[in-house]
Amino acid sequence: MKIFICFSFCGTRNSELIIMRNLRVTAGYGPSVDKLPVEIVERKGKGHPDTLCDKAAEELSVRLSEYYMETFGQVQHHNVDKVLLVGGQSITKFGGGDVIEPIYILLSGRAVDVVGKDYTRQVPVGKFAVEHTREWLSKDLPHLDVNSDVIIDYKIRAGSTDLVGNFDLETGVPRANDTSFGVGFAPFSPTELITLETEQLLNSEKVKREWPQIGEDIKVMSTRIEDKVHVQVAAAIISSETKDRNEYANVMQGIRDLVSDLAVKITDMDVEVSVNTADSPEDNLFYLTVTGTSAEHGDDGQVGRGNRANGLITPYRPMTLEAAAGKNPVSHVGKTYNVTAREITERVYKEHPDLAQVYCYIVSKIGAPITEPQAVNVEIFGDCNLKKVTKSVESITEEVIAKLPHVWEGFVKRQYQLW
């Protein structure tokens, strides 16, 4: 593996390259994202249809990995990263409501379902797809009746011969089973922190105890123009927990107060908070749900259409369109490289907090060991002496990439945020 290290000063385009490995540490150009005149950030909460699909895919991957480890001593090949949610139909009213057409969730993909030449060791893929999905759904959406409000189906088949064979060749260091790339950046800007933490706050146990009317489907869109931030919150309200429009209005004010108080702790910029602006009280239109998710009434979902692997949708940052959820945690770089890139940037920024921001890009080569990416680029922003930080960045990057053969353990233990 060759690394290209750029020794130059930040802000200088000319560089002298010393060939060592496929890593290039370079100077980023332009202002950091928090200094741009406009910034847009989005997060889809845990009850959003797209997020439910991401979790369904990843939870199935985790359950399969656990079973593979318990039964066969190693994770077998699988990619169950294709999940589709078809929204149902519901009737809501203050104080009650009913789901009249259930939500439909289809889990699909590829997974080793038999192990051994005698084909006697069958993997209960279908059982995990249906029962485990129903299990976590009942916890995440406590107002959803998993026995009547949702239909869970699956179409999971064996993997392609070449990819399964490539997976079986792994001895110590897995081989990349796709040509893909991962990206990461650090630190989060104030706008990004407000967006992420707003949803996490509104879906926290503490807030749910204080405000049982707030459902789990919470979407946050933050827009910063210069030094003014507008936070738009769309929060599904539980109809059975909300007796009338006066209580609904009280909940709206409660959400605004919660988010405003949070924003003050993060930034001194002016922050305006709006909640459920599509409501039309004069027409008796309110964002009411029976189950706490818009999936109950026509809103569909799909893996990969929601948050990126760091929990945000950030069009002003480098992003990959890879859907990390559901991919096998051992050798699918579309999953592992996103977590790796994020760790590299976070560690570099922690080591060098005077930097404005850090970006990292990692691309794989299918069939090559995952510890030998085709290219790695760590991009440094800010007034710095690039020559002085290059060796530190190189050391951090190599250390993180060397841990890739063991990163799957963190996925199985649910240690990484993926949506």
C-alpha positions as CSV (number, residue, x, y, z in Angstrom):
1,M,0.0,0.0,0.0
2,K,1.4,3.4,-0.9
3,I,0.8,6.6,1.1
4,F,1.1,10.0,-0.4
5,I,1.8,12.6,2.3
6,C,1.5,16.3,1.4
7,F,4.0,18.5,3.2
8,S,2.9,22.1,2.7
9,F,1.5,25.0,4.6
10,C,-2.3,25.4,4.8
11,G,-3.4,27.8,2.1
12,T,-0.6,26.8,-0.3
13,R,-1.5,24.7,-3.3
14,N,2.1,23.6,-4.2
15,S,3.2,20.5,-2.4
16,E,6.0,18.0,-2.3
17,L,4.9,14.4,-2.2
18,I,6.8,11.7,-0.5
19,I,5.6,8.3,-1.6
20,M,5.0,6.0,1.4
21,R,1.4,4.6,1.2
22,N,-2.0,5.5,-0.3
23,L,-2.7,8.3,2.2
24,R,-2.7,11.9,1.3
25,V,-2.9,14.6,4.0
26,T,-3.9,17.8,2.2
27,A,-4.9,21.4,3.0
28,G,-8.6,22.2,2.6
29,Y,-9.6,25.4,0.9
30,G,-12.3,27.8,1.7
31,P,-14.0,28.6,5.0
32,S,-15.2,26.0,7.5
33,V,-18.9,25.2,7.3
34,D,-19.8,27.3,10.3
35,K,-18.3,30.3,8.5
36,L,-20.3,29.9,5.3
37,P,-23.2,32.4,4.7
38,V,-25.8,29.6,4.6
39,E,-26.0,26.2,6.2
40,I,-28.8,23.6,6.0
41,V,-28.9,20.5,8.3
42,E,-31.6,17.8,8.6
43,R,-32.3,14.9,10.9
44,K,-35.1,12.3,10.7
45,G,-36.0,11.0,14.2
46,K,-36.3,7.4,15.3
47,G,-40.0,7.1,14.4
48,H,-39.6,8.5,10.8
49,P,-40.4,5.8,8.2
50,D,-37.0,6.1,6.6
51,T,-35.3,5.7,10.0
52,L,-37.5,2.7,10.9
53,C,-36.2,1.1,7.7
54,D,-32.6,1.8,8.6
55,K,-33.1,0.3,12.0
56,A,-35.0,-2.7,10.7
57,A,-32.1,-3.5,8.3
58,E,-29.4,-3.0,11.0
59,E,-31.2,-4.9,13.7
60,L,-31.6,-7.9,11.4
61,S,-27.9,-7.8,10.6
62,V,-27.0,-7.6,14.3
63,R,-29.4,-10.5,15.1
64,L,-28.0,-12.6,12.2
65,S,-24.4,-11.8,13.3
66,E,-25.2,-12.8,16.9
67,Y,-26.6,-16.1,15.7
68,Y,-23.8,-16.8,13.3
69,M,-21.3,-16.2,16.1
70,E,-23.2,-18.4,18.7
71,T,-23.7,-21.2,16.2
72,F,-20.7,-21.2,13.8
73,G,-18.1,-19.2,15.6
74,Q,-17.9,-16.4,13.0
75,V,-20.1,-14.0,11.2
76,Q,-21.3,-15.4,7.8
77,H,-21.8,-13.4,4.6
78,H,-25.0,-11.2,4.5
79,N,-26.2,-7.9,3.2
80,V,-29.8,-7.2,4.4
81,D,-29.8,-3.6,3.5
82,K,-32.9,-3.4,1.4
83,V,-36.0,-2.6,3.5
84,L,-39.2,-0.9,2.2
85,L,-42.0,0.5,4.3
86,V,-45.4,1.1,2.8
87,G,-47.5,3.5,4.9
88,G,-50.9,2.4,6.2
89,Q,-54.1,4.4,6.8
90,S,-55.5,5.8,10.0
91,I,-58.3,7.9,11.4
92,T,-57.3,10.3,14.2
93,K,-59.2,12.6,16.5
94,F,-58.4,14.3,19.8
95,G,-58.6,11.6,22.5
96,G,-58.5,8.6,20.2
97,G,-58.2,7.2,16.7
98,D,-57.6,3.9,14.9
99,V,-55.3,2.3,12.4
100,I,-57.6,1.0,9.6
101,E,-54.9,-0.2,7.2
102,P,-51.7,-1.7,8.7
103,I,-48.2,-0.5,7.9
104,Y,-46.4,-3.0,5.6
105,I,-42.6,-3.6,6.1
106,L,-40.7,-5.8,3.7
107,L,-37.1,-6.8,4.6
108,S,-35.0,-8.1,1.8
109,G,-31.4,-8.8,0.8
110,R,-29.0,-11.7,0.9
111,A,-27.8,-13.9,3.8
112,V,-26.2,-17.3,4.3
113,D,-29.1,-19.5,5.3
114,V,-27.4,-22.8,5.4
115,V,-23.9,-23.7,6.6
116,G,-22.1,-27.0,6.0
117,K,-21.9,-29.2,2.9
118,D,-24.7,-31.4,4.3
119,Y,-27.1,-28.4,4.3
120,T,-28.5,-29.6,7.7
121,R,-27.6,-26.4,9.7
122,Q,-30.4,-24.1,8.7
123,V,-30.3,-20.4,9.8
124,P,-33.7,-19.1,10.9
125,V,-33.5,-15.9,8.8
126,G,-37.2,-15.5,8.4
127,K,-37.9,-15.9,12.1
128,F,-35.4,-13.2,12.9
129,A,-36.8,-10.9,10.2
130,V,-40.3,-11.1,11.6
131,E,-40.0,-11.8,15.3
132,H,-37.0,-9.6,16.1
133,T,-38.5,-6.7,14.1
134,R,-41.7,-7.0,16.0
135,E,-39.8,-7.1,19.2
136,W,-37.9,-3.8,18.8
137,L,-40.8,-2.0,17.1
138,S,-42.9,-2.6,20.2
139,K,-40.3,-0.9,22.3
140,D,-39.5,2.0,20.0
141,L,-43.1,2.8,19.2
142,P,-45.1,2.0,22.4
143,H,-48.4,3.2,20.9
144,L,-48.1,0.9,17.9
145,D,-49.9,-2.5,18.2
146,V,-47.4,-4.8,16.5
147,N,-50.0,-7.5,16.2
148,S,-52.5,-5.5,14.2
149,D,-51.0,-2.2,13.1
150,V,-48.1,-3.6,11.1
151,I,-47.4,-6.5,8.7
152,I,-43.8,-7.7,8.6
153,D,-42.7,-9.6,5.6
154,Y,-39.4,-10.8,4.2
155,K,-37.7,-11.8,0.9
156,I,-34.2,-12.8,1.8
157,R,-32.2,-15.1,-0.4
158,A,-28.7,-16.6,-0.5
159,G,-25.8,-14.4,-1.6
160,S,-24.1,-14.4,-5.0
161,T,-21.5,-17.1,-5.3
162,D,-18.5,-14.8,-5.9
163,L,-19.2,-12.5,-2.9
164,V,-19.8,-15.4,-0.6
165,G,-16.6,-17.0,-1.9
166,N,-14.7,-13.8,-1.4
167,F,-16.1,-13.7,2.2
168,D,-15.0,-17.3,2.8
169,L,-11.4,-16.5,1.7
170,E,-11.0,-14.2,4.6
171,T,-8.1,-15.2,6.9
172,G,-7.4,-12.6,9.6
173,V,-8.0,-9.5,7.4
174,P,-11.3,-9.5,5.6
175,R,-11.4,-8.6,1.9
176,A,-13.6,-5.7,0.7
177,N,-16.8,-7.1,-0.8
178,D,-17.6,-3.9,-2.7
179,T,-16.0,-0.9,-4.3
180,S,-17.3,1.9,-2.2
181,F,-16.2,4.9,-0.2
182,G,-16.8,6.4,3.3
183,V,-16.5,9.9,4.5
184,G,-16.3,11.6,7.9
185,F,-15.9,15.1,9.3
186,A,-15.3,16.8,12.6
187,P,-16.3,18.8,14.6
188,F,-20.1,19.3,14.3
189,S,-21.0,22.9,13.8
190,P,-23.4,24.6,16.2
191,T,-26.2,24.2,13.7
192,E,-25.5,20.5,13.3
193,L,-25.4,20.0,17.1
194,I,-28.8,21.8,17.5
195,T,-30.3,19.6,14.8
196,L,-29.0,16.3,16.2
197,E,-29.7,17.1,19.9
198,T,-33.2,18.5,19.3
199,E,-34.4,15.2,18.0
200,Q,-32.6,13.3,20.7
201,L,-34.0,15.5,23.4
202,L,-37.6,15.3,22.2
203,N,-37.3,11.5,22.0
204,S,-35.6,11.2,25.4
205,E,-37.3,9.2,28.2
206,K,-37.3,12.3,30.4
207,V,-39.3,14.4,27.8
208,K,-41.6,11.5,27.0
209,R,-42.5,11.3,30.7
210,E,-43.2,15.0,30.9
211,W,-44.9,15.2,27.5
212,P,-46.5,11.8,26.7
213,Q,-48.3,13.5,23.8
214,I,-45.1,13.7,21.7
215,G,-44.7,10.8,19.3
216,E,-41.4,9.3,18.0
217,D,-41.6,10.6,14.4
218,I,-39.7,13.9,14.8
219,K,-38.1,15.6,11.8
220,V,-35.8,18.6,12.3
221,M,-34.7,20.9,9.6
222,S,-32.3,23.7,10.6
223,T,-31.3,26.6,8.3
224,R,-28.6,29.1,9.3
225,I,-28.3,32.3,7.3
226,E,-25.3,34.3,8.6
227,D,-25.8,34.3,12.4
228,K,-29.5,33.5,12.5
229,V,-30.8,29.9,12.8
230,H,-34.3,28.7,12.1
231,V,-35.2,25.3,13.5
232,Q,-38.2,23.7,11.9
233,V,-39.6,20.8,13.9
234,A,-42.3,18.4,12.6
235,A,-43.5,16.3,15.6
236,A,-46.1,13.6,15.4
237,I,-48.5,14.0,18.3
238,I,-50.3,11.0,19.9
239,S,-54.0,11.5,19.5
240,S,-55.0,9.4,22.5
241,E,-52.8,11.4,24.8
242,T,-54.1,14.8,23.6
243,K,-57.6,15.6,24.7
244,D,-58.3,18.8,22.7
245,R,-56.8,21.6,20.6
246,N,-55.9,23.6,23.7
247,E,-53.8,20.8,25.0
248,Y,-52.3,20.4,21.5
249,A,-51.4,24.1,21.5
250,N,-49.8,23.7,24.9
251,V,-47.6,20.9,23.6
252,M,-46.5,23.0,20.7
253,Q,-45.4,25.7,23.1
254,G,-43.7,23.1,25.2
255,I,-41.7,21.9,22.3
256,R,-40.7,25.4,21.3
257,D,-39.5,26.1,24.8
258,L,-37.5,22.8,25.1
259,V,-35.7,23.5,21.8
260,S,-35.1,27.1,22.6
261,D,-33.6,26.2,25.9
262,L,-31.4,23.6,24.3
263,A,-30.2,26.0,21.6
264,V,-29.0,28.6,24.2
265,K,-26.7,26.0,25.7
266,I,-25.1,25.3,22.2
267,T,-24.8,28.7,20.6
268,D,-25.2,32.5,21.2
269,M,-26.7,33.0,17.7
270,D,-30.3,34.0,17.3
271,V,-32.4,30.8,17.1
272,E,-36.0,30.8,16.0
273,V,-38.1,27.6,16.6
274,S,-41.2,26.6,14.6
275,V,-43.3,23.5,15.2
276,N,-45.8,21.8,13.0
277,T,-46.3,24.8,10.7
278,A,-48.5,22.7,8.3
279,D,-51.3,22.8,10.9
280,S,-54.4,24.7,10.1
281,P,-56.5,25.0,13.3
282,E,-59.3,26.9,11.4
283,D,-59.7,23.9,9.2
284,N,-59.3,21.4,12.1
285,L,-56.0,20.1,10.7
286,F,-53.4,19.0,13.2
287,Y,-50.5,16.6,13.0
288,L,-52.1,13.8,15.0
289,T,-51.2,10.2,14.9
290,V,-52.4,7.1,16.6
291,T,-49.0,5.4,16.8
292,G,-46.5,8.2,16.9
293,T,-45.3,7.7,13.3
294,S,-46.4,9.2,10.0
295,A,-46.0,5.7,8.6
296,E,-49.5,4.9,9.8
297,H,-51.1,7.2,7.2
298,G,-49.5,7.1,3.8
299,D,-45.9,8.1,4.5
300,D,-43.5,5.5,3.1
301,G,-39.9,4.7,3.9
302,Q,-36.8,3.1,2.5
303,V,-33.2,2.3,3.7
304,G,-30.7,4.9,2.8
305,R,-33.1,7.8,2.3
306,G,-32.6,9.2,5.7
307,N,-29.7,10.2,8.0
308,R,-26.2,9.5,7.0
309,A,-24.0,7.3,9.2
310,N,-23.3,10.2,11.6
311,G,-27.0,10.8,12.3
312,L,-27.4,13.9,10.1
313,I,-28.2,14.9,6.5
314,T,-25.6,17.7,5.7
315,P,-25.7,19.0,2.1
316,Y,-22.9,21.5,2.9
317,R,-20.6,18.7,3.9
318,P,-19.0,15.8,1.9
319,M,-21.4,12.8,2.0
320,T,-21.7,9.3,0.6
321,L,-25.0,7.9,-0.6
322,E,-24.1,4.5,0.9
323,A,-26.8,3.0,3.1
324,A,-24.7,1.7,5.9
325,A,-27.5,0.0,7.8
326,G,-27.9,-3.8,7.2
327,K,-24.6,-4.3,5.4
328,N,-22.4,-7.1,6.8
329,P,-20.2,-5.6,9.5
330,V,-17.1,-7.6,8.6
331,S,-16.2,-6.8,5.0
332,H,-18.7,-4.3,3.6
333,V,-16.7,-1.1,3.3
334,G,-19.8,0.9,2.6
335,K,-20.5,0.4,6.3
336,T,-17.1,0.1,8.0
337,Y,-15.3,2.9,6.1
338,N,-17.9,5.5,7.1
339,V,-17.3,4.7,10.8
340,T,-13.6,4.6,10.3
341,A,-13.5,8.0,8.5
342,R,-15.6,9.5,11.3
343,E,-13.2,8.1,14.0
344,I,-10.2,9.5,12.1
345,T,-11.6,13.0,11.9
346,E,-12.7,13.0,15.5
347,R,-9.3,11.8,16.8
348,V,-7.4,14.3,14.6
349,Y,-9.6,17.2,15.8
350,K,-9.2,16.1,19.4
351,E,-5.5,16.0,19.0
352,H,-5.4,19.3,17.1
353,P,-8.4,21.4,18.4
354,D,-6.9,24.6,16.9
355,L,-8.0,23.2,13.4
356,A,-11.2,24.7,11.9
357,Q,-12.4,21.3,10.7
358,V,-11.2,17.9,9.4
359,Y,-12.6,15.8,6.5
360,C,-11.7,12.2,5.6
361,Y,-12.4,10.2,2.5
362,I,-11.6,6.5,2.1
363,V,-12.3,4.4,-1.0
364,S,-11.9,0.6,-1.3
365,K,-10.9,-1.9,-4.0
366,I,-13.2,-4.9,-4.1
367,G,-11.3,-8.1,-3.3
368,A,-8.4,-6.2,-1.5
369,P,-7.9,-6.5,2.2
370,I,-10.0,-3.8,4.0
371,T,-6.8,-2.5,5.7
372,E,-5.5,-1.6,2.2
373,P,-7.8,1.0,0.8
374,Q,-7.3,2.3,-2.7
375,A,-6.9,5.8,-1.3
376,V,-7.3,7.8,1.9
377,N,-7.4,11.6,2.0
378,V,-7.4,13.5,5.2
379,E,-8.2,17.2,4.5
380,I,-7.2,19.8,7.1
381,F,-8.9,23.2,7.3
382,G,-7.6,26.3,9.2
383,D,-4.5,28.4,9.7
384,C,-2.0,25.7,10.5
385,N,1.4,24.4,9.6
386,L,0.5,21.3,7.7
387,K,4.0,20.0,7.9
388,K,3.8,19.9,11.7
389,V,0.6,18.0,11.9
390,T,1.1,15.5,9.0
391,K,3.0,12.9,11.0
392,S,0.4,13.0,13.7
393,V,-2.5,12.7,11.2
394,E,-0.6,9.8,9.5
395,S,-0.2,8.0,12.8
396,I,-3.8,8.4,13.8
397,T,-5.0,7.3,10.4
398,E,-2.8,4.2,10.3
399,E,-3.8,3.2,13.8
400,V,-7.6,3.5,13.1
401,I,-7.3,1.6,9.8
402,A,-5.3,-1.2,11.4
403,K,-8.3,-1.8,13.7
404,L,-10.6,-2.5,10.8
405,P,-10.5,-6.3,11.1
406,H,-12.1,-5.9,14.5
407,V,-14.6,-3.1,13.9
408,W,-17.4,-5.7,13.3
409,E,-17.5,-6.3,17.0
410,G,-18.6,-2.7,17.7
411,F,-21.5,-3.1,15.2
412,V,-22.7,-6.3,16.8
413,K,-22.6,-4.6,20.2
414,R,-24.5,-1.5,18.7
415,Q,-21.7,0.9,19.6
416,Y,-21.8,3.0,16.5
417,Q,-24.4,5.5,15.3
418,L,-25.5,4.6,11.8
419,W,-28.6,6.8,11.2
